[in-house]
């Protein structure tokens, strides 16, 4: 069991969650809101429907999370026609930069024992595994 992809991915996932949780706590975000913030930062003006669909979230959860990010000052929510358009506030832009950087910082820390060539090889192989996983649909949503 210890020498399996499942084991290593679980250990690394927990390590990433702990690291990002600490960083995000300092800016007033939780891990659960991280991906919403990143999506809106990369897709300013998106609708909540687009956000919900792109991240594969439950509509109610996304609605509550979006409203929380608006109330906490990270998102701006502007009505256009029948839909609300989402964008980042100034506070949201600062949080976006910090949140985006946390991925690179954690990678540097986690991959420190590897040479640059080994890092590149590992990421290439993981991308290949992810591509295969996405095409075979190991898990399906109901």
C-alpha positions as CSV (number, residue, x, y, z in Angstrom):
1,X,0.0,0.0,0.0
2,X,2.8,2.5,0.9
3,X,4.3,2.2,-2.6
4,X,1.2,3.2,-4.5
5,X,0.1,6.3,-6.4
6,X,-3.0,6.5,-4.2
7,X,-0.8,6.6,-1.0
8,X,1.6,9.3,-2.3
9,X,-1.2,11.4,-3.8
10,X,-3.1,11.3,-0.5
11,X,0.0,12.3,1.5
12,X,0.9,15.1,-0.9
13,X,-2.7,16.3,-0.9
14,X,-2.8,16.5,2.9
15,X,0.6,18.4,2.9
16,X,-0.7,20.9,0.3
17,X,-3.9,21.4,2.2
18,X,-2.1,22.1,5.4
19,X,0.3,24.5,3.7
20,X,-2.3,26.4,1.8
21,X,-4.6,26.4,4.8
22,X,-2.0,28.3,6.8
23,X,-1.3,30.8,4.0
24,X,-5.0,31.3,3.2
25,X,-6.0,31.8,6.8
26,X,-3.7,34.9,6.9
27,X,-5.7,36.6,4.1
28,X,-9.1,35.5,5.4
29,X,-9.9,32.6,2.9
30,X,-10.5,28.9,3.4
31,X,-9.3,26.1,1.1
32,X,-12.9,25.6,-0.1
33,X,-13.0,29.1,-1.5
34,X,-9.6,29.0,-3.1
35,X,-10.7,27.6,-6.5
36,X,-13.7,30.0,-6.8
37,X,-11.3,32.9,-6.3
38,X,-8.8,31.5,-8.8
39,X,-11.5,30.9,-11.4
40,X,-13.0,34.4,-11.2
41,X,-9.5,35.8,-11.2
42,X,-8.8,34.0,-14.5
43,X,-12.3,34.6,-15.9
44,X,-13.4,38.1,-14.9
45,X,-17.0,38.9,-15.8
46,X,-18.0,35.2,-15.6
47,X,-21.5,34.3,-14.4
48,X,-22.2,32.2,-11.3
49,X,-23.6,29.6,-13.7
50,X,-20.3,29.4,-15.6
51,X,-18.4,29.2,-12.3
52,X,-20.6,26.4,-11.0
53,X,-20.3,24.4,-14.2
54,X,-16.5,24.9,-14.7
55,X,-15.7,23.8,-11.2
56,X,-18.3,21.0,-11.1
57,X,-19.9,22.4,-7.9
58,X,-23.3,22.0,-6.4
59,X,-25.4,25.1,-7.2
60,X,-26.4,25.8,-3.6
61,X,-22.8,25.5,-2.4
62,X,-21.6,27.8,-5.1
63,X,-24.3,30.4,-4.4
64,X,-23.5,30.5,-0.7
65,X,-19.7,30.6,-1.3
66,X,-20.1,33.4,-3.9
67,X,-22.2,35.5,-1.6
68,X,-19.7,35.0,1.2
69,X,-16.9,36.1,-1.1
70,X,-19.0,39.2,-2.0
71,X,-19.8,39.9,1.7
72,X,-16.1,39.5,2.7
73,X,-15.0,41.9,0.0
74,X,-13.2,39.5,-2.4
75,X,-15.8,39.6,-5.2
76,X,-17.7,42.3,-7.0
77,X,-21.1,41.1,-8.2
78,X,-22.8,43.2,-10.9
79,X,-26.2,42.5,-12.4
80,X,-26.2,42.5,-16.2
81,X,-29.5,41.5,-17.7
82,X,-30.8,38.3,-15.9
83,X,-27.3,37.2,-14.7
84,X,-24.8,38.5,-12.2
85,X,-21.2,39.0,-13.4
86,X,-18.4,38.3,-11.0
87,X,-15.1,40.0,-10.8
88,X,-12.4,40.5,-8.2
89,X,-12.3,43.6,-5.9
90,X,-8.9,45.1,-5.0
91,X,-8.9,42.8,-1.9
92,X,-9.7,39.9,-4.2
93,X,-6.9,40.8,-6.6
94,X,-4.4,40.8,-3.7
95,X,-5.8,37.4,-2.5
96,X,-5.7,36.1,-6.1
97,X,-2.0,36.9,-6.3
98,X,-1.2,35.2,-3.0
99,X,-3.4,32.2,-3.8
100,X,-1.9,31.8,-7.2
101,X,1.6,32.0,-5.7
102,X,0.9,29.4,-3.0
103,X,1.0,26.6,-5.7
104,X,4.5,27.5,-6.9
105,X,5.8,28.0,-3.3
106,X,4.5,24.6,-2.2
107,X,5.9,23.0,-5.3
108,X,9.3,24.5,-4.6
109,X,9.1,23.2,-1.0
110,X,7.8,19.7,-1.9
111,X,10.0,19.1,-4.9
112,X,13.2,20.5,-3.2
113,X,14.9,17.1,-3.1
114,X,14.6,16.7,-6.9
115,X,16.9,18.1,-9.6
116,X,15.3,20.4,-12.2
117,X,15.4,17.4,-14.7
118,X,13.7,15.1,-12.2
119,X,11.0,17.8,-11.5
120,X,10.3,18.2,-15.2
121,X,10.1,14.4,-15.6
122,X,7.8,13.9,-12.7
123,X,5.4,16.7,-13.8
124,X,5.4,15.3,-17.4
125,X,4.6,11.8,-16.1
126,X,1.8,13.1,-13.8
127,X,0.3,15.0,-16.7
128,X,0.3,11.8,-18.7
129,X,-1.5,10.0,-15.9
130,X,-4.0,12.8,-15.5
131,X,-4.7,12.8,-19.2
132,X,-5.4,9.1,-19.2
133,X,-7.5,9.4,-16.0
134,X,-9.6,12.1,-17.6
135,X,-10.2,10.0,-20.7
136,X,-11.2,6.8,-18.9
137,X,-13.4,8.5,-16.2
138,X,-12.3,6.4,-13.2
139,X,-15.0,8.2,-11.2
140,X,-18.3,9.4,-12.5
141,X,-20.5,12.0,-11.0
142,X,-24.2,11.3,-10.5
